[in-house]
Amino acid sequence: MTIDEETQLPVPVGTTVRFYDQRIDAWRSIWISPTQSAVKTFTGRKILVSTASPNSFLGETSWHLEFGGVYPLLHS
């Protein structure tokens, strides 16, 4: 973990791997942080965020994240 210079708050350090899963029509992502011994999984899906209204486009969409579990890294 590192420290944010402005806020002095801890910032997690890790690597993210993302891939598109055609089977579920969504992006899967895995975040791995060896310094925290953690692995987090989540899925990104496109969702409808607005309908016809004066201030939006018809059928506007955005990405929504579905968070999975947090798993400890296995040490051998």
C-alpha positions in Angstrom: 0.0 0.0 0.0 1.1 3.5 -0.6 0.1 6.9 0.9 -1.7 9.7 -1.0 0.5 12.8 -0.7 -2.4 15.2 -0.5 -4.8 13.3 1.8 -2.2 11.1 3.6 -4.7 8.3 3.2 -3.6 4.7 2.3 -4.0 3.8 -1.4 -4.2 0.2 -2.3 -1.6 -1.0 -4.9 -2.4 -3.8 -7.3 -3.0 -5.0 -10.8 -6.3 -5.3 -12.7 -7.0 -7.9 -15.4 -10.1 -7.3 -17.5 -11.7 -9.4 -20.2 -15.0 -9.5 -22.1 -17.1 -12.5 -21.5 -19.4 -13.0 -24.6 -21.4 -15.7 -22.7 -22.8 -13.2 -20.3 -22.3 -10.0 -22.4 -20.3 -8.3 -19.8 -16.7 -7.4 -18.7 -15.1 -9.5 -16.0 -12.4 -7.9 -13.9 -10.0 -9.3 -11.3 -8.0 -7.0 -9.0 -4.9 -8.5 -7.3 -3.0 -6.9 -4.5 -0.1 -8.9 -3.3 0.8 -6.3 -0.6 -2.7 -6.8 0.9 -3.0 -10.5 0.2 -6.3 -9.9 -1.6 -8.0 -10.8 -4.8 -11.3 -9.0 -5.8 -13.6 -9.9 -8.6 -16.3 -7.8 -10.3 -18.4 -7.7 -13.4 -19.2 -4.7 -15.5 -22.6 -4.6 -17.4 -24.1 -2.0 -19.6 -27.5 -0.8 -18.1 -30.1 1.7 -19.1 -29.7 4.8 -17.0 -32.3 7.1 -18.5 -35.5 7.1 -20.5 -37.1 9.8 -22.6 -37.0 13.1 -20.6 -36.2 16.7 -21.5 -32.6 16.5 -20.2 -31.5 13.1 -21.5 -31.0 11.1 -24.7 -33.4 8.3 -25.4 -31.8 4.9 -24.5 -28.7 6.4 -22.8 -26.6 3.7 -21.2 -23.8 3.5 -18.7 -21.6 0.8 -17.1 -22.6 -0.8 -13.8 -20.2 -2.8 -11.6 -21.3 -5.9 -9.8 -18.8 -6.6 -7.0 -18.0 -10.2 -6.3 -16.0 -11.5 -3.3 -12.7 -10.6 -1.7 -10.4 -13.6 -1.5 -7.1 -13.9 0.3 -4.1 -14.8 -1.9 -2.9 -18.4 -1.3 0.7 -18.6 -0.1 2.6 -21.8 -0.9 
